[in-house]
Amino acid sequence: MPDMTSKTDVQGDSSTPRQQALHISNLAFRWDQTQPPLSYPDITLNAGEHLFLRGPSGSGKSTLLSLLGGLIVPDAGTLTLLGTELAGLTSGQRDRFRADHMGVIFQQFNLVPYLTTLDNVMLPCRLSRKRRAQALPTPAKEAESLLTELGIPESHWHRRVTGLSVGQQQRVAAARALTGAPELILADEPTSALDSDNRDRFIELLLGLAAEKRSSVVFVSHDQGLAKRFDHQIALETIQ
Ligand SMILES: Nc1ncnc2c1ncn2[C@@H]1O[C@H](COP(=O)(O)OP(=O)(O)OP(=O)(O)O)[C@@H](O)[C@H]1O
């Protein structure tokens, strides 16, 4: 059985009902009709909470992030993000929903190589009016402030992002995910290239900044040592 363990209530005033960031129920997905479906435990995450998702290779962690991001659609079950059921949206509406409400950090960071560091961070604000309006006081000032908090030297801000080290690029990807205060941040093994000191520091920064922006986080990793920093954790099993 998958397990979901929770610490006690997180940040917040218990007298006010919390908005639900995500809810999945009876969710299943099949990449290939010859394979058994990947099926997922039911998950509810309240606004501002941080979830750690672990499981062996092939258990379907990245697939779940693709489902949450609306890049693929489930074969069964329901997936509701911020009160919107993704199945009710067209593919174009799902793209818009992702741009407006989600920050994503991939294993490979997916930064745009010909853009500067600052332009990479501000990209979500170019793609979404909502994110632009939430990037305070301005997208450029918010990007500078995020880069400062994440320890990227100012000398790199106006240079191509490819000139940065792997650890720096990872922090730029985190800044890009956080810009414009999206309600949900999806992170897929973003610490796999880091040593343990840098990994701990990165998680602390990411979760601290997400808390400032009141963003919920779904963080995928093999690394059980990181789980203690999260409000909840879920373990997926290997498919049979
Ligand atoms: N694009 C794809 N096309 C076909 N099958 C896929 C695709 N992506 C994943 N799969 C299959 O779905 C299953 C789950 O893969 P997924 O990448 O979600 O697992 P994971 O838990 O993230 O693994 P890892 O920890 O190795 O990244 C695997 O059997 C994988 O081969």
The ligand as a Gaussian input file, in Angstrom:
#p B3LYP/6-31G(d) Opt

LIG

0 1
 N        7.146000       9.103000     -22.556000
 C        6.948000       7.825000     -22.187000
 N        6.553000       6.900000     -23.089000
 C        6.343000       5.611000     -22.734000
 N        6.517000       5.137000     -21.485000
 C        6.921000       6.008000     -20.545000
 C        7.160000       7.388000     -20.848000
 N        7.545000       8.009000     -19.715000
 C        7.558000       7.057000     -18.751000
 N        7.183000       5.868000     -19.254000
 C        7.070000       4.612000     -18.489000
 O        6.204000       4.825000     -17.388000
 C        6.729000       4.199000     -16.218000
 C        6.918000       5.252000     -15.126000
 O        7.930000       6.171000     -15.537000
 P        8.258000       7.508000     -14.731000
 O        9.328000       8.217000     -15.509000
 O        7.005000       8.223000     -14.440000
 O        8.832000       6.897000     -13.373000
 P        9.739000       7.594000     -12.256000
 O        9.247000       7.052000     -10.952000
 O        9.709000       9.070000     -12.433000
 O       11.159000       7.022000     -12.597000
 P       12.633000       7.652000     -12.344000
 O       12.777000       7.717000     -10.841000
 O       13.549000       6.656000     -12.955000
 O       12.667000       9.009000     -12.999000
 C        8.013000       3.504000     -16.632000
 O        7.713000       2.141000     -16.891000
 C        8.411000       4.225000     -17.894000
 O        9.098000       3.371000     -18.769000

